[in-house]
């Protein structure tokens, strides 16, 4: 943006930023980014996720109270995580207290984590697990209906009906 407009004073940049935020497309874009951001406890750090969402909401709704911002962010978390955080925090916690509670819950408990099969968790090396060799039955295939080895049940010979 600076390459497009060149060097200008701080009040000019401030006015440009404010006018950009009044744009309906910008509001739609920020609102979409808030709604589409899915909190994945295993992938994202709780502090960065919470602060990003808080910045998006305060930019979109500057008159919204801090408790309402916290409630909207917590609604985006999963049901178990949301319940655990609300049971630990009182109504008027600060942002720092919420972040500490989220980090404490995600590191000390398994709330909100995906369940994996134990065999997948115990794999330490990247090599495949060898399958046990089963002795194959080498007997010839027989027809299920007649017991003959000349054909299978799906290829039964047609019976010759006598002409009347």
C-alpha positions in Angstrom: 0.0 0.0 0.0 2.9 2.3 0.7 4.3 1.7 -2.8 1.0 2.7 -4.3 0.6 6.0 -2.3 4.2 7.0 -1.4 5.3 8.8 1.7 2.6 10.7 3.6 2.1 12.0 7.1 0.6 10.0 9.9 -2.8 11.8 9.9 -3.2 11.0 6.2 -2.5 7.3 6.8 -4.9 7.3 9.8 -7.7 8.8 7.7 -6.9 6.3 4.9 -7.2 3.4 7.4 -10.5 4.7 8.9 -12.0 5.2 5.5 -10.9 1.6 4.5 -12.7 0.2 7.6 -15.9 2.0 6.8 -16.1 0.0 3.5 -18.8 -2.7 3.5 -16.5 -5.1 1.7 -13.9 -4.8 4.5 -16.5 -5.4 7.1 -17.8 -8.5 5.2 -14.2 -9.8 4.9 -13.4 -9.4 8.6 -16.7 -10.9 9.7 -16.2 -13.9 7.4 -12.7 -14.4 8.7 -14.1 -14.5 12.3 -16.9 -16.9 11.4 -14.7 -19.2 9.4 -11.9 -19.5 11.9 -12.3 -22.8 13.6 -10.4 -23.4 16.8 -8.4 -26.5 16.6 -6.8 -27.0 20.0 -4.2 -29.5 18.7 -3.0 -27.3 15.8 -3.3 -23.7 17.0 -1.9 -22.0 20.0 -4.7 -20.8 22.2 -3.2 -17.4 22.9 -2.7 -16.5 19.2 -6.1 -17.8 18.3 -7.9 -15.9 21.1 -6.0 -12.6 20.4 -6.7 -12.8 16.6 -10.3 -13.4 17.2 -10.5 -10.5 19.7 -8.7 -8.1 17.3 -11.2 -9.1 14.5 -14.2 -8.5 16.7 -13.0 -5.2 18.2 -12.2 -3.9 14.7 -15.6 -5.0 13.5 -17.6 -3.9 16.5 -15.6 -1.2 18.5 -18.5 -0.5 20.8 -18.9 -4.1 21.9 -18.0 -4.7 25.6 -15.1 -6.9 26.5 -17.3 -9.5 28.1 -19.4 -9.8 25.0 -16.2 -10.2 22.9 -15.1 -13.0 25.2 -18.5 -14.7 25.0 -18.5 -14.6 21.2 -15.0 -16.1 21.0 -15.9 -18.8 23.5 -18.9 -19.8 21.4 -16.5 -20.6 18.6 -14.7 -23.1 20.7 -16.1 -26.6 21.0 -18.8 -27.5 23.5 -16.5 -29.2 26.0 -13.9 -26.5 25.9 -16.5 -23.8 26.2 -18.1 -25.4 29.2 -14.7 -26.0 30.9 -13.6 -22.4 30.4 -17.0 -21.0 31.6 -16.9 -23.2 34.7 -13.4 -21.9 35.6 -13.9 -18.2 34.8 -16.2 -15.7 36.4 -18.2 -13.2 34.3 -15.8 -10.3 34.3 -12.4 -12.0 33.7 -9.8 -10.1 31.8 -8.4 -11.3 28.5 -5.2 -12.6 30.1 -7.2 -14.7 32.6 -9.2 -16.3 29.8 -6.0 -17.1 27.8 -4.5 -18.6 30.9 -7.6 -20.7 31.5 -7.7 -21.9 27.9 -4.0 -22.8 27.9 -4.4 -24.6 31.3 -7.4 -26.6 30.0 -5.7 -27.6 26.7 -2.4 -28.6 28.2 -3.7 -30.5 31.3 -6.8 -32.2 30.0 -7.9 -34.0 26.9 -11.0 -31.9 26.5 -11.6 -30.9 22.8 -8.9 -33.3 21.4 -9.6 -35.9 18.7 -9.6 -39.5 19.8 -7.1 -41.7 18.0 -6.9 -45.5 18.1 -4.2 -46.7 20.5 -2.3 -48.5 17.8 -1.9 -45.2 15.9 -0.5 -43.5 19.0 2.0 -46.2 19.8 3.7 -46.0 16.4 7.2 -44.5 16.9 8.9 -45.3 13.6 7.7 -44.6 10.1 8.1 -48.2 8.9 5.0 -50.2 8.3 3.9 -53.0 10.7 4.5 -56.4 9.2 1.4 -58.5 8.8 1.4 -62.1 10.0 1.6 -64.7 7.2 -1.6 -66.8 7.0 -1.4 -70.1 5.3 -3.6 -69.9 2.2 -5.9 -72.8 1.4 -4.5 -74.3 -1.8 -7.6 -76.5 -2.4 -9.2 -76.0 -5.8 -12.3 -73.9 -5.9 -15.6 -75.9 -6.0 -19.1 -74.9 -7.0 -21.2 -74.2 -3.9 -24.3 -75.9 -5.3 -22.9 -79.1 -6.9 -19.4 -79.4 -5.4 -17.8 -79.7 -8.9 -14.4 -78.2 -9.7 -15.3 -77.7 -13.4 -17.3 -74.5 -12.7 -18.3 -72.0 -10.0 -21.7 -71.2 -8.7 -22.0 -68.0 -10.8 -21.2 -69.9 -14.0 -23.6 -72.8 -13.6 -24.3 -74.7 -16.8 -27.8 -74.4 -18.1 -29.9 -77.5 -17.8 -31.2 -78.9 -21.1 -34.9 -79.1 -20.9 -36.5 -81.8 -22.9 -38.7 -80.7 -25.7 -42.4 -81.6 -25.3 
